[in-house]
Amino acid sequence: MAARAWQAAALGTDEGKYSFRQWQHRFTPPTKGGQVLTVRCTSSGGEAQPDTPNWNRGGFMRNVIERTAVVFA
């Protein structure tokens, strides 16, 4: 499933190389009903998360575009 348009989000504090980073983005949903929110990270070097996960043998460093189904009323 391709996103219609990627939009920049406001980033929270950078807590270090291996930490998670909070973000936020305000938007108006296009229609009522079911939608899928899709988010990805792009590094300062322009490298974006892939569409499919790339787990390593140790079972960590999961790196993939995230999708969450939501319903707007």
VENHU-V262533 format. One record per pair of residues at least 6 apart in sequence whose C-alpha atoms are under 8 Angstrom apart, sorted by the first residue. I is the first residue (numbers start at 0). GAP is how many residues later the second one is. D is the distance in whole Angstrom. If there is no record, write none. Layout:
((I & GAP & D) (I & GAP & D))
This chain:
((2 & 35 & 7) (7 & 17 & 8) (8 & 14 & 6) (8 & 15 & 6) (8 & 16 & 5) (9 & 13 & 6) (9 & 14 & 5) (9 & 15 & 6) (10 & 10 & 7) (10 & 11 & 6) (10 & 12 & 4) (10 & 13 & 7) (11 & 9 & 6) (11 & 10 & 5) (11 & 11 & 5) (11 & 12 & 8) (12 & 8 & 7) (12 & 9 & 7) (13 & 7 & 6) (14 & 6 & 7) (28 & 43 & 7) (30 & 41 & 8) (31 & 39 & 7) (31 & 40 & 5) (31 & 41 & 6) (32 & 38 & 5) (32 & 39 & 5) (32 & 40 & 6) (33 & 35 & 7) (33 & 36 & 6) (33 & 37 & 4) (33 & 38 & 6) (34 & 34 & 6) (34 & 35 & 5) (34 & 36 & 6) (34 & 37 & 8) (35 & 31 & 6) (35 & 32 & 5) (35 & 33 & 4) (35 & 34 & 6) (36 & 30 & 6) (36 & 31 & 5) (36 & 32 & 6) (36 & 33 & 7) (37 & 27 & 7) (37 & 28 & 6) (37 & 29 & 4) (37 & 30 & 7) (38 & 26 & 6) (38 & 27 & 5) (38 & 28 & 7) (39 & 8 & 7) (39 & 9 & 6) (39 & 24 & 7) (39 & 25 & 5) (39 & 26 & 6) (40 & 7 & 6) (40 & 8 & 6) (40 & 24 & 8) (41 & 6 & 4) (41 & 7 & 6) (48 & 14 & 6) (48 & 15 & 5) (48 & 16 & 6) (49 & 13 & 7) (49 & 14 & 5) (49 & 15 & 6) (50 & 13 & 6) (50 & 14 & 5) (51 & 12 & 6) (51 & 13 & 7) (52 & 9 & 6) (52 & 10 & 6) (52 & 11 & 5) (52 & 12 & 8) (53 & 8 & 6) (53 & 9 & 6) (53 & 10 & 7) (54 & 6 & 6) (54 & 7 & 5) (54 & 8 & 7) (55 & 6 & 8))
